[in-house]
Each structure stands twice: as C-alpha cells, then as structure tokens.
C-alpha cells in the first residue's frame, strides 16, 4: 500500500510529525505541498497534515482539499493538525474539514505543536511539543 504524507508547515512542527509518521509507515512518501505537487492518483492512501493559525489550517492544504475533494473521497484518508491548544482540537477539526471527508476518514488527530516564536532552534529537540505517542497510535489505526 503506497501512502502519501502530504503536509504544509510554517514553524516545522507539521514536517516533524510527517517524518515520525513515515518511520511508522514504511511504504510512505513525504511531500511538502509548497515544494512539490504529487500525482495523488499514484497512491492508495493519503495523510494530509497542516499547522493551524488563527483557527484555520494552512492555505496550501485548504486549497488542495478544495481542488481534490472528489479524488480524496476515493482514497483511504487520514488527517492531522498541529496546534498548541489541545482543548480546541475538536472545534478546529470541525471548522477546517468538510463533513464528508471527516466521515470517510480513517483517522483525524492533533499531534500537538508550538507557537511559531517558540519553534525549536536547530540543534535542540525538534519534537518538543509534539505528541509522538499520538502519532504512533494514529499510524497503527491507519495501517
């Protein structure tokens, strides 16, 4: 099963989560949507990841969902967000993903995160603020 992990990041948290997911899902390919436009037809399964600012997932992923919604509904799908406010996770998911995509998804989760100005500096723990156990649980449920 070929899995595409497609993400958009600003502070790096979403990318770090994509890397951990790819370690848990060996048949996967990571792609930063702002650097590469993958052929989604080549994948059986897709996981979309995005950071959240001002209660909205990043525009690149929002636009991707709008443009590819019908195709996404034919795939095994998972979604994750990176937000540093875990109490708002349900509300953010409700606001940012269309109902039919949420209903068809295998997994939807928040993997934690951090404010942009608190992003880990190079040479420090890049997973600070990331809920690695949630990523592992997500990957087990997605398999």
C-alpha positions as a printed NumPy array, in Angstrom:
array([[  0.   ,   0.   ,   0.   ],
       [  1.57 ,   3.283,  -1.115],
       [  0.895,   6.08 ,   1.37 ],
       [  1.408,   9.76 ,   0.595],
       [  2.018,  12.001,   3.613],
       [  1.31 ,  15.461,   2.263],
       [  1.807,  18.452,   4.534],
       [  2.169,  22.216,   4.828],
       [  4.279,  23.751,   7.574],
       [  5.466,  27.152,   8.713],
       [  7.276,  26.545,  12.01 ],
       [  8.33 ,  22.959,  11.262],
       [  6.026,  21.003,  13.596],
       [  3.949,  19.506,  10.784],
       [  7.079,  18.38 ,   8.97 ],
       [  8.462,  16.747,  12.116],
       [  5.177,  14.875,  12.51 ],
       [  5.333,  13.748,   8.862],
       [  8.825,  12.348,   9.467],
       [  7.703,  10.356,  12.52 ],
       [  4.669,   9.079,  10.595],
       [  6.877,   7.957,   7.704],
       [  9.031,   5.953,  10.132],
       [  5.882,   4.234,  11.383],
       [  4.516,   3.669,   7.858],
       [  7.42 ,   2.227,   5.821],
       [  5.584,   2.264,   2.45 ],
       [  5.118,   6.038,   2.618],
       [  6.399,   9.094,   0.782],
       [  6.63 ,  12.518,   2.45 ],
       [  5.818,  15.609,   0.42 ],
       [  5.77 ,  19.295,   1.363],
       [  2.918,  20.627,  -0.777],
       [  4.588,  24.026,  -1.031],
       [  7.652,  22.473,  -2.693],
       [  6.152,  19.624,  -4.71 ],
       [  2.822,  18.792,  -6.355],
       [  2.455,  14.998,  -6.231],
       [  0.348,  12.849,  -8.526],
       [ -2.199,  11.631,  -5.978],
       [ -3.55 ,   9.003,  -8.384],
       [ -0.354,   7.022,  -7.728],
       [ -1.279,   6.486,  -4.062],
       [ -3.824,   4.198,  -2.408],
       [ -3.795,   6.163,   0.828],
       [ -3.167,   9.797,   1.712],
       [ -2.495,  11.511,   5.021],
       [ -2.856,  15.3  ,   4.981],
       [ -1.157,  17.36 ,   7.681],
       [ -1.322,  21.073,   8.37 ],
       [ -0.462,  23.572,  11.003],
       [ -3.138,  25.903,  12.326],
       [ -3.022,  29.679,  12.612],
       [ -5.958,  31.866,  13.573],
       [ -8.105,  28.703,  13.763],
       [ -7.517,  27.847,  10.076],
       [ -5.368,  25.102,   8.59 ],
       [ -2.681,  26.42 ,   6.28 ],
       [ -3.94 ,  27.698,   2.943],
       [ -1.942,  25.275,   0.792],
       [ -3.763,  22.311,   2.354],
       [ -7.144,  24.097,   2.309],
       [ -6.699,  24.753,  -1.419],
       [ -5.539,  21.173,  -2.044],
       [ -8.658,  19.81 ,  -0.317],
       [-10.963,  22.069,  -2.362],
       [ -9.283,  21.163,  -5.645],
       [ -9.054,  17.398,  -4.99 ],
       [-12.048,  16.66 ,  -2.777],
       [-13.705,  14.144,  -5.134],
       [-10.443,  12.227,  -5.624],
       [ -9.755,  12.268,  -1.853],
       [-13.113,  10.614,  -1.233],
       [-11.916,   7.603,  -3.27 ],
       [ -8.775,   7.13 ,  -1.126],
       [ -8.05 ,   5.747,   2.315],
       [ -7.605,   9.067,   4.147],
       [ -6.185,  10.419,   7.389],
       [ -5.801,  13.997,   8.579],
       [ -3.681,  15.579,  11.263],
       [ -3.24 ,  19.077,  12.537],
       [ -0.519,  20.669,  14.598],
       [ -1.899,  23.098,  17.135],
       [ -0.628,  24.12 ,  20.506],
       [ -4.105,  24.359,  22.015],
       [ -5.315,  20.786,  22.561],
       [ -8.598,  21.909,  24.112],
       [ -9.582,  23.428,  20.752],
       [ -8.789,  20.348,  18.65 ],
       [-12.392,  19.191,  18.098],
       [-13.511,  22.707,  17.216],
       [-10.601,  23.181,  14.783],
       [-11.28 ,  19.87 ,  13.042],
       [-14.972,  20.722,  12.778],
       [-14.208,  24.134,  11.21 ],
       [-11.477,  23.024,   8.812],
       [-12.564,  19.756,   7.202],
       [-15.712,  19.155,   5.143],
       [-18.197,  16.751,   6.745],
       [-17.986,  14.114,   4.007],
       [-14.183,  13.982,   4.269],
       [-14.357,  13.7  ,   8.065],
       [-16.896,  10.882,   7.839],
       [-14.792,   8.965,   5.296],
       [-11.503,   9.408,   7.199],
       [ -9.8  ,   6.503,   8.961],
       [ -8.128,   8.865,  11.458],
       [ -8.243,  12.556,  12.367],
       [ -5.973,  13.785,  15.139],
       [ -3.979,  16.647,  16.601],
       [ -0.312,  15.911,  17.213],
       [  0.328,  18.964,  19.383],
       [  2.646,  21.732,  18.278],
       [  4.037,  25.067,  19.335],
       [  3.736,  28.751,  18.614],
       [  5.926,  29.935,  15.729],
       [  8.07 ,  32.073,  18.023],
       [  8.648,  29.029,  20.27 ],
       [  9.752,  26.701,  17.46 ],
       [ 12.749,  24.581,  18.5  ],
       [ 16.103,  26.008,  17.462],
       [ 18.434,  23.936,  15.309],
       [ 20.405,  21.5  ,  17.434],
       [ 17.659,  21.189,  20.076],
       [ 14.874,  18.627,  20.47 ],
       [ 12.806,  19.101,  17.289],
       [  9.936,  17.078,  18.752],
       [  9.384,  19.343,  21.753],
       [  5.634,  19.959,  21.995],
       [  4.853,  17.102,  19.565],
       [  2.745,  14.226,  20.901],
       [  4.756,  11.313,  19.481],
       [  2.536,   8.713,  21.185],
       [ -0.473,  10.15 ,  19.316],
       [  1.439,   9.865,  16.028],
       [  2.242,   6.222,  16.734],
       [ -1.381,   5.487,  17.686],
       [ -2.584,   7.248,  14.513],
       [ -0.222,   5.178,  12.356],
       [ -1.39 ,   1.922,  13.984],
       [ -5.02 ,   2.835,  13.331],
       [ -4.207,   3.863,   9.759],
       [ -2.422,   0.62 ,   8.799]])
